[in-house]
Amino acid sequence: MQLLKSIATGLLLGSSCLVPAAANPAPWPRSPAVPAHHHSRVAPKVFIISMFEPEAAAWWGVPEFDLLAHNITIPGASPVFPDVHCTANYDVCQLITGEGEINAAITVASIAFSPYFDLTHTYFLIAGIAGINPKVGTISSVTFARYAIQVALQYEIDLRELPDNFTTSYFPQGANAPDEYPTSIYGTEVFEVNNELRTLAASFARKANLTDSEGAQEYRSKYTGDAYTAATKAPSVLECDVATTDVYYSGKLLSEAFDNTTSTWTNGTGQYCTSAQEDNATLEALMRTSLRNLTDFSRIIVMRTASNFDQPHDDESALQHLRYAEAGGFEPSVKNLYVAGIEVVTGILNGWNSTFAAGVKPTNYIGDIFGSLGGTPDFGPGRKQALSDAGAITKRHFRRGIVIA
């Protein structure tokens, strides 16, 4: 129980509190591993992406299917979670990235580049828990993102040395103030996924009877005032955007800072609501494999369920909120991964022949800030500088005779 309490109180960012190896529970029941040199390639219709064991286990032993019918060990997957799990007919598979951006990027890339899989028509359901902004939603809710923003990829100055005219210690790289668009761009700052698919996924999820808890109900009632009206409501399905950072953060000022980052970097079209660790890393891996026609970036769904708020209520300090608060949201948020997520998975499977095999055509831009997959990002004035910088780097490489196939 104390271990569960530690996980629940520590999960401000979602997908974040891996149990130490010595405390890990016994391995889950397994069928014999399928060798990676198996004669046929696996072509799942849906690939569930979990980040750590509680998120993954929410899908095990469910009445709809047995994800543990096949376990496939993949080189390059997390050493803690080395296997991909699949149903008997391989229609649905699941990977566990391990927590944090580095684990997510390497695991997803290793599996997406693996010759064992044919993922060209696969839908990826990123399904993890997260913190939530109480000005937008409440704990136990289910969210679907259009944008994923890597909010910690910025300059940072210690608050004790902050200029008097700065409202936050974070400001974009290449900028001189928090509200300026970044001009030094790496390419992973913002991703946009298929909004038509997001709307469909949210409509499926709204069929679910979401789980809640008495503890969550009691805790959300402490958020009073007009600013926190959304926090006091019953859990629901929301369409709003996710912030990615490996930093666990707590507090109104950081929440406001990353809300501002989201607005600035999406040209005012994004709405920050959840905080997570892995999403931009996962999306970068899927974008690079989409460039090689190994995956389809238009078939990605980013679903996060809210385990806690990203800031304290008025009678609580940021430290109390981060380390000691009993929000009551961990267990229902994990359960809602399955409760809402199964509606999405079965919606895709049931509509495969009529809708999903051919794909859901996006009407919005999809991809990264560079426009790598074609089209024009609507993220703001940074695109021109980003492409200019990228072009300059490419020209330098070609002058040196470095050509990469």
Buried (B, 14 or more C-beta within 10 A) or exposed (E): EEEEEBBBBBBBBBBBBBBEEEEEEEEBEEEEEBEBEEEEEBBBBBBBBBBBBBBBBBBBEBEEBBBBBBBBEBEBBBEBBBBBBBBEEBBBBBBBBBBBBEBBBBBBBBBBBBEBBEBEBBBBBBBBBBBBBBBBBBBBBBBBBBBBBBBBBBBEEEEEEEEEEEBBBBBBEBBEEBBBBBBBBBBBBBBBBBBBBBBBBBBBBEEBEBBBBEBBBEBBEBBEEEEBEBBBEEBBBBBBBBBBBBEBBBBBBBBBBBBBBBBBBBBEBBBBBBBBBBBBBBBBBBBBBBBEEBBBBBBBBBBBBBBBBBBBBEEBEBEEBBBEBBBBBBBBBBBBBBBBBBBBBBBBBEBBEEEBEEBBEBEBBBBBBBBBBEEEBEBBEBBEBBBEBBEEEEEEEEEEEEEEE
